Amino acid sequence: LINRAKAEVYISMDCTTIDGYRTIIEYPVFGRMNVSAPLGSYTYVAWVGGRDFQGWFRLGKGDSLEITFEKDKVTIK
């Protein structure tokens, strides 16, 4: 998780794991943070400086994702 927005960032991720369980993971994002998360499908809501962004991604075995927050967008790669 990378906060490049120079603003307050918070992300809430709703995950359905590969075993069918549901979990919600939430973080305030300060600077650059490394976090661990279960494998599965995710939908998220991110608040960046009071503005909300929504999307989805999938985390599979061996995947390493980078979620970057800027004032006008959220990028996942």
mmCIF file of the N, C-alpha and C atoms, coordinates in Angstrom:
data_MODEL
# 
_entry.id   MODEL 
# 
loop_
_atom_site.group_PDB 
_atom_site.id 
_atom_site.type_symbol 
_atom_site.label_atom_id 
_atom_site.label_alt_id 
_atom_site.label_comp_id 
_atom_site.label_asym_id 
_atom_site.label_entity_id 
_atom_site.label_seq_id 
_atom_site.pdbx_PDB_ins_code 
_atom_site.Cartn_x 
_atom_site.Cartn_y 
_atom_site.Cartn_z 
_atom_site.occupancy 
_atom_site.B_iso_or_equiv 
_atom_site.pdbx_formal_charge 
_atom_site.auth_seq_id 
_atom_site.auth_comp_id 
_atom_site.auth_asym_id 
_atom_site.auth_atom_id 
_atom_site.pdbx_PDB_model_num 
ATOM 1   N N  . LEU A 1 1  ? 0.851   -1.166  0.000   1.00 0.00 ? 1  LEU A N  1 
ATOM 2   C CA . LEU A 1 1  ? 0.000   0.000   0.000   1.00 0.00 ? 1  LEU A CA 1 
ATOM 3   C C  . LEU A 1 1  ? 0.894   1.225   0.000   1.00 0.00 ? 1  LEU A C  1 
ATOM 4   N N  . ILE A 1 2  ? 0.644   2.143   -0.943  1.00 0.00 ? 2  ILE A N  1 
ATOM 5   C CA . ILE A 1 2  ? 1.477   3.333   -1.070  1.00 0.00 ? 2  ILE A CA 1 
ATOM 6   C C  . ILE A 1 2  ? 0.592   4.579   -1.124  1.00 0.00 ? 2  ILE A C  1 
ATOM 7   N N  . ASN A 1 3  ? 0.780   5.464   -0.175  1.00 0.00 ? 3  ASN A N  1 
ATOM 8   C CA . ASN A 1 3  ? 0.030   6.720   -0.140  1.00 0.00 ? 3  ASN A CA 1 
ATOM 9   C C  . ASN A 1 3  ? 0.876   7.818   -0.780  1.00 0.00 ? 3  ASN A C  1 
ATOM 10  N N  . ARG A 1 4  ? 0.524   8.192   -2.005  1.00 0.00 ? 4  ARG A N  1 
ATOM 11  C CA . ARG A 1 4  ? 1.189   9.307   -2.691  1.00 0.00 ? 4  ARG A CA 1 
ATOM 12  C C  . ARG A 1 4  ? 0.265   10.520  -2.790  1.00 0.00 ? 4  ARG A C  1 
ATOM 13  N N  . ALA A 1 5  ? -0.862  10.456  -2.119  1.00 0.00 ? 5  ALA A N  1 
ATOM 14  C CA . ALA A 1 5  ? -1.885  11.496  -2.232  1.00 0.00 ? 5  ALA A CA 1 
ATOM 15  C C  . ALA A 1 5  ? -1.568  12.746  -1.422  1.00 0.00 ? 5  ALA A C  1 
ATOM 16  N N  . LYS A 1 6  ? -0.647  12.650  -0.491  1.00 0.00 ? 6  LYS A N  1 
ATOM 17  C CA . LYS A 1 6  ? -0.384  13.752  0.432   1.00 0.00 ? 6  LYS A CA 1 
ATOM 18  C C  . LYS A 1 6  ? -1.680  14.164  1.119   1.00 0.00 ? 6  LYS A C  1 
ATOM 19  N N  . ALA A 1 7  ? -2.479  13.134  1.447   1.00 0.00 ? 7  ALA A N  1 
ATOM 20  C CA . ALA A 1 7  ? -3.766  13.322  2.121   1.00 0.00 ? 7  ALA A CA 1 
ATOM 21  C C  . ALA A 1 7  ? -4.045  12.070  2.949   1.00 0.00 ? 7  ALA A C  1 
ATOM 22  N N  . GLU A 1 8  ? -5.078  12.145  3.774   1.00 0.00 ? 8  GLU A N  1 
ATOM 23  C CA . GLU A 1 8  ? -5.477  10.995  4.574   1.00 0.00 ? 8  GLU A CA 1 
ATOM 24  C C  . GLU A 1 8  ? -6.055  9.908   3.661   1.00 0.00 ? 8  GLU A C  1 
ATOM 25  N N  . VAL A 1 9  ? -5.592  8.655   3.849   1.00 0.00 ? 9  VAL A N  1 
ATOM 26  C CA . VAL A 1 9  ? -6.062  7.522   3.047   1.00 0.00 ? 9  VAL A CA 1 
ATOM 27  C C  . VAL A 1 9  ? -6.473  6.397   3.976   1.00 0.00 ? 9  VAL A C  1 
ATOM 28  N N  . TYR A 1 10 ? -7.609  5.772   3.645   1.00 0.00 ? 10 TYR A N  1 
ATOM 29  C CA . TYR A 1 10 ? -8.113  4.620   4.396   1.00 0.00 ? 10 TYR A CA 1 
ATOM 30  C C  . TYR A 1 10 ? -8.701  3.644   3.388   1.00 0.00 ? 10 TYR A C  1 
ATOM 31  N N  . ILE A 1 11 ? -8.400  2.351   3.534   1.00 0.00 ? 11 ILE A N  1 
ATOM 32  C CA . ILE A 1 11 ? -8.941  1.351   2.622   1.00 0.00 ? 11 ILE A CA 1 
ATOM 33  C C  . ILE A 1 11 ? -9.646  0.251   3.411   1.00 0.00 ? 11 ILE A C  1 
ATOM 34  N N  . SER A 1 12 ? -10.793 -0.166  2.899   1.00 0.00 ? 12 SER A N  1 
ATOM 35  C CA . SER A 1 12 ? -11.552 -1.286  3.436   1.00 0.00 ? 12 SER A CA 1 
ATOM 36  C C  . SER A 1 12 ? -11.682 -2.315  2.319   1.00 0.00 ? 12 SER A C  1 
ATOM 37  N N  . MET A 1 13 ? -11.184 -3.542  2.574   1.00 0.00 ? 13 MET A N  1 
ATOM 38  C CA . MET A 1 13 ? -11.188 -4.602  1.564   1.00 0.00 ? 13 MET A CA 1 
ATOM 39  C C  . MET A 1 13 ? -12.057 -5.756  2.041   1.00 0.00 ? 13 MET A C  1 
ATOM 40  N N  . ASP A 1 14 ? -13.036 -6.115  1.242   1.00 0.00 ? 14 ASP A N  1 
ATOM 41  C CA . ASP A 1 14 ? -13.951 -7.220  1.521   1.00 0.00 ? 14 ASP A CA 1 
ATOM 42  C C  . ASP A 1 14 ? -13.479 -8.403  0.686   1.00 0.00 ? 14 ASP A C  1 
ATOM 43  N N  . CYS A 1 15 ? -13.058 -9.479  1.352   1.00 0.00 ? 15 CYS A N  1 
ATOM 44  C CA . CYS A 1 15 ? -12.457 -10.625 0.666   1.00 0.00 ? 15 CYS A CA 1 
ATOM 45  C C  . CYS A 1 15 ? -13.319 -11.874 0.802   1.00 0.00 ? 15 CYS A C  1 
ATOM 46  N N  . THR A 1 16 ? -13.456 -12.595 -0.299  1.00 0.00 ? 16 THR A N  1 
ATOM 47  C CA . THR A 1 16 ? -13.955 -13.968 -0.259  1.00 0.00 ? 16 THR A CA 1 
ATOM 48  C C  . THR A 1 16 ? -12.744 -14.836 -0.551  1.00 0.00 ? 16 THR A C  1 
ATOM 49  N N  . THR A 1 17 ? -12.311 -15.606 0.449   1.00 0.00 ? 17 THR A N  1 
ATOM 50  C CA . THR A 1 17 ? -11.092 -16.397 0.311   1.00 0.00 ? 17 THR A CA 1 
ATOM 51  C C  . THR A 1 17 ? -11.306 -17.572 -0.639  1.00 0.00 ? 17 THR A C  1 
ATOM 52  N N  . ILE A 1 18 ? -10.203 -18.208 -1.034  1.00 0.00 ? 18 ILE A N  1 
ATOM 53  C CA . ILE A 1 18 ? -10.304 -19.353 -1.939  1.00 0.00 ? 18 ILE A CA 1 
ATOM 54  C C  . ILE A 1 18 ? -11.013 -20.531 -1.278  1.00 0.00 ? 18 ILE A C  1 
ATOM 55  N N  . ASP A 1 19 ? -11.120 -20.507 0.064   1.00 0.00 ? 19 ASP A N  1 
ATOM 56  C CA . ASP A 1 19 ? -11.850 -21.549 0.798   1.00 0.00 ? 19 ASP A CA 1 
ATOM 57  C C  . ASP A 1 19 ? -13.308 -21.179 1.034   1.00 0.00 ? 19 ASP A C  1 
ATOM 58  N N  . GLY A 1 20 ? -13.730 -20.009 0.534   1.00 0.00 ? 20 GLY A N  1 
ATOM 59  C CA . GLY A 1 20 ? -15.122 -19.599 0.655   1.00 0.00 ? 20 GLY A CA 1 
ATOM 60  C C  . GLY A 1 20 ? -15.467 -18.788 1.884   1.00 0.00 ? 20 GLY A C  1 
ATOM 61  N N  . TYR A 1 21 ? -14.473 -18.440 2.695   1.00 0.00 ? 21 TYR A N  1 
ATOM 62  C CA . TYR A 1 21 ? -14.731 -17.607 3.872   1.00 0.00 ? 21 TYR A CA 1 
ATOM 63  C C  . TYR A 1 21 ? -14.766 -16.140 3.470   1.00 0.00 ? 21 TYR A C  1 
ATOM 64  N N  . ARG A 1 22 ? -15.438 -15.335 4.286   1.00 0.00 ? 22 ARG A N  1 
ATOM 65  C CA . ARG A 1 22 ? -15.504 -13.897 4.021   1.00 0.00 ? 22 ARG A CA 1 
ATOM 66  C C  . ARG A 1 22 ? -14.795 -13.161 5.143   1.00 0.00 ? 22 ARG A C  1 
ATOM 67  N N  . THR A 1 23 ? -13.962 -12.213 4.763   1.00 0.00 ? 23 THR A N  1 
ATOM 68  C CA . THR A 1 23 ? -13.237 -11.420 5.747   1.00 0.00 ? 23 THR A CA 1 
ATOM 69  C C  . THR A 1 23 ? -13.155 -9.974  5.273   1.00 0.00 ? 23 THR A C  1 
ATOM 70  N N  . ILE A 1 24 ? -13.048 -9.054  6.218   1.00 0.00 ? 24 ILE A N  1 
ATOM 71  C CA . ILE A 1 24 ? -12.890 -7.639  5.898   1.00 0.00 ? 24 ILE A CA 1 
ATOM 72  C C  . ILE A 1 24 ? -11.595 -7.163  6.542   1.00 0.00 ? 24 ILE A C  1 
ATOM 73  N N  . ILE A 1 25 ? -10.762 -6.513  5.735   1.00 0.00 ? 25 ILE A N  1 
ATOM 74  C CA . ILE A 1 25 ? -9.476  -6.007  6.203   1.00 0.00 ? 25 ILE A CA 1 
ATOM 75  C C  . ILE A 1 25 ? -9.468  -4.497  5.963   1.00 0.00 ? 25 ILE A C  1 
ATOM 76  N N  . GLU A 1 26 ? -9.081  -3.727  6.980   1.00 0.00 ? 26 GLU A N  1 
ATOM 77  C CA . GLU A 1 26 ? -9.086  -2.271  6.855   1.00 0.00 ? 26 GLU A CA 1 
ATOM 78  C C  . GLU A 1 26 ? -7.778  -1.695  7.379   1.00 0.00 ? 26 GLU A C  1 
ATOM 79  N N  . TYR A 1 27 ? -7.306  -0.655  6.697   1.00 0.00 ? 27 TYR A N  1 
ATOM 80  C CA . TYR A 1 27 ? -6.063  0.000   7.090   1.00 0.00 ? 27 TYR A CA 1 
ATOM 81  C C  . TYR A 1 27 ? -6.129  1.502   6.831   1.00 0.00 ? 27 TYR A C  1 
ATOM 82  N N  . PRO A 1 28 ? -5.612  2.316   7.758   1.00 0.00 ? 28 PRO A N  1 
ATOM 83  C CA . PRO A 1 28 ? -5.240  3.670   7.380   1.00 0.00 ? 28 PRO A CA 1 
ATOM 84  C C  . PRO A 1 28 ? -3.888  3.518   6.681   1.00 0.00 ? 28 PRO A C  1 
ATOM 85  N N  . VAL A 1 29 ? -3.646  4.278   5.635   1.00 0.00 ? 29 VAL A N  1 
ATOM 86  C CA . VAL A 1 29 ? -2.417  4.104   4.854   1.00 0.00 ? 29 VAL A CA 1 
ATOM 87  C C  . VAL A 1 29 ? -1.524  5.318   5.029   1.00 0.00 ? 29 VAL A C  1 
ATOM 88  N N  . PHE A 1 30 ? -0.355  5.072   5.596   1.00 0.00 ? 30 PHE A N  1 
ATOM 89  C CA . PHE A 1 30 ? 0.638   6.119   5.823   1.00 0.00 ? 30 PHE A CA 1 
ATOM 90  C C  . PHE A 1 30 ? 1.893   5.761   5.042   1.00 0.00 ? 30 PHE A C  1 
ATOM 91  N N  . GLY A 1 31 ? 2.313   6.612   4.127   1.00 0.00 ? 31 GLY A N  1 
ATOM 92  C CA . GLY A 1 31 ? 3.538   6.350   3.377   1.00 0.00 ? 31 GLY A CA 1 
ATOM 93  C C  . GLY A 1 31 ? 3.458   5.046   2.597   1.00 0.00 ? 31 GLY A C  1 
ATOM 94  N N  . ARG A 1 32 ? 4.449   4.187   2.808   1.00 0.00 ? 32 ARG A N  1 
ATOM 95  C CA . ARG A 1 32 ? 4.521   2.886   2.138   1.00 0.00 ? 32 ARG A CA 1 
ATOM 96  C C  . ARG A 1 32 ? 4.395   1.807   3.207   1.00 0.00 ? 32 ARG A C  1 
ATOM 97  N N  . MET A 1 33 ? 3.445   0.877   3.024   1.00 0.00 ? 33 MET A N  1 
ATOM 98  C CA . MET A 1 33 ? 3.186   -0.171  4.006   1.00 0.00 ? 33 MET A CA 1 
ATOM 99  C C  . MET A 1 33 ? 3.150   -1.530  3.318   1.00 0.00 ? 33 MET A C  1 
ATOM 100 N N  . ASN A 1 34 ? 3.762   -2.519  3.942   1.00 0.00 ? 34 ASN A N  1 
ATOM 101 C CA . ASN A 1 34 ? 3.653   -3.898  3.483   1.00 0.00 ? 34 ASN A CA 1 
ATOM 102 C C  . ASN A 1 34 ? 2.648   -4.611  4.376   1.00 0.00 ? 34 ASN A C  1 
ATOM 103 N N  . VAL A 1 35 ? 1.664   -5.267  3.755   1.00 0.00 ? 35 VAL A N  1 
ATOM 104 C CA . VAL A 1 35 ? 0.652   -5.999  4.505   1.00 0.00 ? 35 VAL A CA 1 
ATOM 105 C C  . VAL A 1 35 ? 0.466   -7.382  3.895   1.00 0.00 ? 35 VAL A C  1 
ATOM 106 N N  . SER A 1 36 ? -0.024  -8.308  4.685   1.00 0.00 ? 36 SER A N  1 
ATOM 107 C CA . SER A 1 36 ? -0.344  -9.653  4.211   1.00 0.00 ? 36 SER A CA 1 
ATOM 108 C C  . SER A 1 36 ? -1.858  -9.794  4.165   1.00 0.00 ? 36 SER A C  1 
ATOM 109 N N  . ALA A 1 37 ? -2.326  -10.552 3.179   1.00 0.00 ? 37 ALA A N  1 
ATOM 110 C CA . ALA A 1 37 ? -3.770  -10.755 3.027   1.00 0.00 ? 37 ALA A CA 1 
ATOM 111 C C  . ALA A 1 37 ? -4.007  -12.154 2.481   1.00 0.00 ? 37 ALA A C  1 
ATOM 112 N N  . PRO A 1 38 ? -5.158  -12.754 2.786   1.00 0.00 ? 38 PRO A N  1 
ATOM 113 C CA . PRO A 1 38 ? -5.448  -14.102 2.291   1.00 0.00 ? 38 PRO A CA 1 
ATOM 114 C C  . PRO A 1 38 ? -5.699  -14.119 0.786   1.00 0.00 ? 38 PRO A C  1 
ATOM 115 N N  . LEU A 1 39 ? -5.467  -15.266 0.176   1.00 0.00 ? 39 LEU A N  1 
ATOM 116 C CA . LEU A 1 39 ? -5.753  -15.442 -1.245  1.00 0.00 ? 39 LEU A CA 1 
ATOM 117 C C  . LEU A 1 39 ? -7.250  -15.378 -1.461  1.00 0.00 ? 39 LEU A C  1 
ATOM 118 N N  . GLY A 1 40 ? -7.672  -14.744 -2.556  1.00 0.00 ? 40 GLY A N  1 
ATOM 119 C CA . GLY A 1 40 ? -9.093  -14.676 -2.844  1.00 0.00 ? 40 GLY A CA 1 
ATOM 120 C C  . GLY A 1 40 ? -9.454  -13.503 -3.736  1.00 0.00 ? 40 GLY A C  1 
ATOM 121 N N  . SER A 1 41 ? -10.749 -13.240 -3.799  1.00 0.00 ? 41 SER A N  1 
ATOM 122 C CA . SER A 1 41 ? -11.300 -12.136 -4.593  1.00 0.00 ? 41 SER A CA 1 
ATOM 123 C C  . SER A 1 41 ? -11.681 -11.001 -3.657  1.00 0.00 ? 41 SER A C  1 
ATOM 124 N N  . TYR A 1 42 ? -11.341 -9.787  -4.056  1.00 0.00 ? 42 TYR A N  1 
ATOM 125 C CA . TYR A 1 42 ? -11.541 -8.617  -3.212  1.00 0.00 ? 42 TYR A CA 1 
ATOM 126 C C  . TYR A 1 42 ? -12.362 -7.552  -3.916  1.00 0.00 ? 42 TYR A C  1 
ATOM 127 N N  . THR A 1 43 ? -13.212 -6.888  -3.159  1.00 0.00 ? 43 THR A N  1 
ATOM 128 C CA . THR A 1 43 ? -13.775 -5.606  -3.558  1.00 0.00 ? 43 THR A CA 1 
ATOM 129 C C  . THR A 1 43 ? -13.278 -4.621  -2.504  1.00 0.00 ? 43 THR A C  1 
ATOM 130 N N  . TYR A 1 44 ? -13.080 -3.390  -2.915  1.00 0.00 ? 44 TYR A N  1 
ATOM 131 C CA . TYR A 1 44 ? -12.553 -2.420  -1.949  1.00 0.00 ? 44 TYR A CA 1 
ATOM 132 C C  . TYR A 1 44 ? -13.242 -1.078  -2.107  1.00 0.00 ? 44 TYR A C  1 
ATOM 133 N N  . VAL A 1 45 ? -13.195 -0.334  -1.012  1.00 0.00 ? 45 VAL A N  1 
ATOM 134 C CA . VAL A 1 45 ? -13.552 1.084   -1.005  1.00 0.00 ? 45 VAL A CA 1 
ATOM 135 C C  . VAL A 1 45 ? -12.372 1.786   -0.353  1.00 0.00 ? 45 VAL A C  1 
ATOM 136 N N  . ALA A 1 46 ? -11.847 2.785   -1.047  1.00 0.00 ? 46 ALA A N  1 
ATOM 137 C CA . ALA A 1 46 ? -10.738 3.568   -0.511  1.00 0.00 ? 46 ALA A CA 1 
ATOM 138 C C  . ALA A 1 46 ? -11.176 5.023   -0.415  1.00 0.00 ? 46 ALA A C  1 
ATOM 139 N N  . TRP A 1 47 ? -10.866 5.636   0.707   1.00 0.00 ? 47 TRP A N  1 
ATOM 140 C CA . TRP A 1 47 ? -11.149 7.054   0.897   1.00 0.00 ? 47 TRP A CA 1 
ATOM 141 C C  . TRP A 1 47 ? -9.831  7.792   0.833   1.00 0.00 ? 47 TRP A C  1 
ATOM 142 N N  . VAL A 1 48 ? -9.714  8.693   -0.109  1.00 0.00 ? 48 VAL A N  1 
ATOM 143 C CA . VAL A 1 48 ? -8.484  9.452   -0.326  1.00 0.00 ? 48 VAL A CA 1 
ATOM 144 C C  . VAL A 1 48 ? -8.826  10.934  -0.184  1.00 0.00 ? 48 VAL A C  1 
ATOM 145 N N  . GLY A 1 49 ? -8.384  11.520  0.913   1.00 0.00 ? 49 GLY A N  1 
ATOM 146 C CA . GLY A 1 49 ? -8.678  12.929  1.152   1.00 0.00 ? 49 GLY A CA 1 
ATOM 147 C C  . GLY A 1 49 ? -10.169 13.234  1.135   1.00 0.00 ? 49 GLY A C  1 
ATOM 148 N N  . GLY A 1 50 ? -11.004 12.292  1.634   1.00 0.00 ? 50 GLY A N  1 
ATOM 149 C CA . GLY A 1 50 ? -12.446 12.494  1.688   1.00 0.00 ? 50 GLY A CA 1 
ATOM 150 C C  . GLY A 1 50 ? -13.195 12.041  0.447   1.00 0.00 ? 50 GLY A C  1 
ATOM 151 N N  . ARG A 1 51 ? -12.493 11.672  -0.594  1.00 0.00 ? 51 ARG A N  1 
ATOM 152 C CA . ARG A 1 51 ? -13.115 11.196  -1.841  1.00 0.00 ? 51 ARG A CA 1 
ATOM 153 C C  . ARG A 1 51 ? -13.054 9.677   -1.871  1.00 0.00 ? 51 ARG A C  1 
ATOM 154 N N  . ASP A 1 52 ? -14.137 9.010   -2.336  1.00 0.00 ? 52 ASP A N  1 
ATOM 155 C CA . ASP A 1 52 ? -14.094 7.547   -2.317  1.00 0.00 ? 52 ASP A CA 1 
ATOM 156 C C  . ASP A 1 52 ? -13.889 6.957   -3.715  1.00 0.00 ? 52 ASP A C  1 
ATOM 157 N N  . PHE A 1 53 ? -13.164 5.840   -3.733  1.00 0.00 ? 53 PHE A N  1 
ATOM 158 C CA . PHE A 1 53 ? -12.871 5.075   -4.938  1.00 0.00 ? 53 PHE A CA 1 
ATOM 159 C C  . PHE A 1 53 ? -13.239 3.628   -4.645  1.00 0.00 ? 53 PHE A C  1 
ATOM 160 N N  . GLN A 1 54 ? -13.804 2.945   -5.645  1.00 0.00 ? 54 GLN A N  1 
ATOM 161 C CA . GLN A 1 54 ? -14.197 1.547   -5.478  1.00 0.00 ? 54 GLN A CA 1 
ATOM 162 C C  . GLN A 1 54 ? -13.628 0.719   -6.614  1.00 0.00 ? 54 GLN A C  1 
ATOM 163 N N  . GLY A 1 55 ? -13.385 -0.556  -6.334  1.00 0.00 ? 55 GLY A N  1 
ATOM 164 C CA . GLY A 1 55 ? -12.872 -1.437  -7.369  1.00 0.00 ? 55 GLY A CA 1 
ATOM 165 C C  . GLY A 1 55 ? -12.765 -2.856  -6.864  1.00 0.00 ? 55 GLY A C  1 
ATOM 166 N N  . TRP A 1 56 ? -12.063 -3.671  -7.634  1.00 0.00 ? 56 TRP A N  1 
ATOM 167 C CA . TRP A 1 56 ? -11.891 -5.072  -7.257  1.00 0.00 ? 56 TRP A CA 1 
ATOM 168 C C  . TRP A 1 56 ? -10.543 -5.563  -7.762  1.00 0.00 ? 56 TRP A C  1 
ATOM 169 N N  . PHE A 1 57 ? -10.080 -6.662  -7.157  1.00 0.00 ? 57 PHE A N  1 
ATOM 170 C CA . PHE A 1 57 ? -8.868  -7.339  -7.613  1.00 0.00 ? 57 PHE A CA 1 
ATOM 171 C C  . PHE A 1 57 ? -8.888  -8.763  -7.078  1.00 0.00 ? 57 PHE A C  1 
ATOM 172 N N  . ARG A 1 58 ? -8.016  -9.565  -7.614  1.00 0.00 ? 58 ARG A N  1 
ATOM 173 C CA . ARG A 1 58 ? -7.897  -10.960 -7.201  1.00 0.00 ? 58 ARG A CA 1 
ATOM 174 C C  . ARG A 1 58 ? -6.461  -11.186 -6.742  1.00 0.00 ? 58 ARG A C  1 
ATOM 175 N N  . LEU A 1 59 ? -6.288  -11.900 -5.648  1.00 0.00 ? 59 LEU A N  1 
ATOM 176 C CA . LEU A 1 59 ? -4.975  -12.222 -5.120  1.00 0.00 ? 59 LEU A CA 1 
ATOM 177 C C  . LEU A 1 59 ? -4.801  -13.733 -5.163  1.00 0.00 ? 59 LEU A C  1 
ATOM 178 N N  . GLY A 1 60 ? -3.890  -14.199 -6.020  1.00 0.00 ? 60 GLY A N  1 
ATOM 179 C CA . GLY A 1 60 ? -3.650  -15.628 -6.188  1.00 0.00 ? 60 GLY A CA 1 
ATOM 180 C C  . GLY A 1 60 ? -2.308  -16.038 -5.613  1.00 0.00 ? 60 GLY A C  1 
ATOM 181 N N  . LYS A 1 61 ? -2.051  -17.328 -5.631  1.00 0.00 ? 61 LYS A N  1 
ATOM 182 C CA . LYS A 1 61 ? -0.811  -17.872 -5.095  1.00 0.00 ? 61 LYS A CA 1 
ATOM 183 C C  . LYS A 1 61 ? 0.379   -17.265 -5.835  1.00 0.00 ? 61 LYS A C  1 
ATOM 184 N N  . GLY A 1 62 ? 1.340   -16.766 -5.085  1.00 0.00 ? 62 GLY A N  1 
ATOM 185 C CA . GLY A 1 62 ? 2.538   -16.169 -5.649  1.00 0.00 ? 62 GLY A CA 1 
ATOM 186 C C  . GLY A 1 62 ? 2.376   -14.728 -6.096  1.00 0.00 ? 62 GLY A C  1 
ATOM 187 N N  . ASP A 1 63 ? 1.151   -14.175 -6.012  1.00 0.00 ? 63 ASP A N  1 
ATOM 188 C CA . ASP A 1 63 ? 0.923   -12.782 -6.423  1.00 0.00 ? 63 ASP A CA 1 
ATOM 189 C C  . ASP A 1 63 ? 1.480   -11.807 -5.385  1.00 0.00 ? 63 ASP A C  1 
ATOM 190 N N  . SER A 1 64 ? 1.950   -10.701 -5.881  1.00 0.00 ? 64 SER A N  1 
ATOM 191 C CA . SER A 1 64 ? 2.377   -9.589  -5.047  1.00 0.00 ? 64 SER A CA 1 
ATOM 192 C C  . SER A 1 64 ? 1.800   -8.336  -5.709  1.00 0.00 ? 64 SER A C  1 
ATOM 193 N N  . LEU A 1 65 ? 0.890   -7.679  -5.036  1.00 0.00 ? 65 LEU A N  1 
ATOM 194 C CA . LEU A 1 65 ? 0.235   -6.505  -5.609  1.00 0.00 ? 65 LEU A CA 1 
ATOM 195 C C  . LEU A 1 65 ? 0.733   -5.232  -4.949  1.00 0.00 ? 65 LEU A C  1 
ATOM 196 N N  . GLU A 1 66 ? 0.669   -4.151  -5.721  1.00 0.00 ? 66 GLU A N  1 
ATOM 197 C CA . GLU A 1 66 ? 0.999   -2.833  -5.213  1.00 0.00 ? 66 GLU A CA 1 
ATOM 198 C C  . GLU A 1 66 ? -0.225  -1.950  -5.455  1.00 0.00 ? 66 GLU A C  1 
ATOM 199 N N  . ILE A 1 67 ? -0.795  -1.420  -4.377  1.00 0.00 ? 67 ILE A N  1 
ATOM 200 C CA . ILE A 1 67 ? -1.942  -0.531  -4.490  1.00 0.00 ? 67 ILE A CA 1 
ATOM 201 C C  . ILE A 1 67 ? -1.447  0.877   -4.157  1.00 0.00 ? 67 ILE A C  1 
ATOM 202 N N  . THR A 1 68 ? -1.561  1.778   -5.146  1.00 0.00 ? 68 THR A N  1 
ATOM 203 C CA . THR A 1 68 ? -1.067  3.141   -4.992  1.00 0.00 ? 68 THR A CA 1 
ATOM 204 C C  . THR A 1 68 ? -2.238  4.113   -4.975  1.00 0.00 ? 68 THR A C  1 
ATOM 205 N N  . PHE A 1 69 ? -2.235  4.994   -4.000  1.00 0.00 ? 69 PHE A N  1 
ATOM 206 C CA . PHE A 1 69 ? -3.290  5.984   -3.824  1.00 0.00 ? 69 PHE A CA 1 
ATOM 207 C C  . PHE A 1 69 ? -2.760  7.357   -4.198  1.00 0.00 ? 69 PHE A C  1 
ATOM 208 N N  . GLU A 1 70 ? -3.441  8.014   -5.128  1.00 0.00 ? 70 GLU A N  1 
ATOM 209 C CA . GLU A 1 70 ? -3.144  9.385   -5.495  1.00 0.00 ? 70 GLU A CA 1 
ATOM 210 C C  . GLU A 1 70 ? -4.426  10.183  -5.318  1.00 0.00 ? 70 GLU A C  1 
ATOM 211 N N  . LYS A 1 71 ? -4.355  11.502  -5.388  1.00 0.00 ? 71 LYS A N  1 
ATOM 212 C CA . LYS A 1 71 ? -5.518  12.337  -5.127  1.00 0.00 ? 71 LYS A CA 1 
ATOM 213 C C  . LYS A 1 71 ? -6.692  12.038  -6.058  1.00 0.00 ? 71 LYS A C  1 
ATOM 214 N N  . ASP A 1 72 ? -6.397  11.643  -7.306  1.00 0.00 ? 72 ASP A N  1 
ATOM 215 C CA . ASP A 1 72 ? -7.459  11.457  -8.282  1.00 0.00 ? 72 ASP A CA 1 
ATOM 216 C C  . ASP A 1 72 ? -7.626  10.025  -8.775  1.00 0.00 ? 72 ASP A C  1 
ATOM 217 N N  . LYS A 1 73 ? -6.879  9.060   -8.205  1.00 0.00 ? 73 LYS A N  1 
ATOM 218 C CA . LYS A 1 73 ? -7.028  7.672   -8.660  1.00 0.00 ? 73 LYS A CA 1 
ATOM 219 C C  . LYS A 1 73 ? -6.367  6.690   -7.689  1.00 0.00 ? 73 LYS A C  1 
ATOM 220 N N  . VAL A 1 74 ? -6.793  5.421   -7.857  1.00 0.00 ? 74 VAL A N  1 
ATOM 221 C CA . VAL A 1 74 ? -6.181  4.297   -7.142  1.00 0.00 ? 74 VAL A CA 1 
ATOM 222 C C  . VAL A 1 74 ? -5.711  3.338   -8.229  1.00 0.00 ? 74 VAL A C  1 
ATOM 223 N N  . THR A 1 75 ? -4.441  2.923   -8.158  1.00 0.00 ? 75 THR A N  1 
ATOM 224 C CA . THR A 1 75 ? -3.858  2.044   -9.156  1.00 0.00 ? 75 THR A CA 1 
ATOM 225 C C  . THR A 1 75 ? -3.422  0.745   -8.508  1.00 0.00 ? 75 THR A C  1 
ATOM 226 N N  . ILE A 1 76 ? -3.743  -0.371  -9.163  1.00 0.00 ? 76 ILE A N  1 
ATOM 227 C CA . ILE A 1 76 ? -3.334  -1.687  -8.664  1.00 0.00 ? 76 ILE A CA 1 
ATOM 228 C C  . ILE A 1 76 ? -2.508  -2.359  -9.752  1.00 0.00 ? 76 ILE A C  1 
ATOM 229 N N  . LYS A 1 77 ? -1.286  -2.771  -9.372  1.00 0.00 ? 77 LYS A N  1 
ATOM 230 C CA . LYS A 1 77 ? -0.458  -3.526  -10.316 1.00 0.00 ? 77 LYS A CA 1 
ATOM 231 C C  . LYS A 1 77 ? 0.387   -4.548  -9.590  1.00 0.00 ? 77 LYS A C  1 
# 
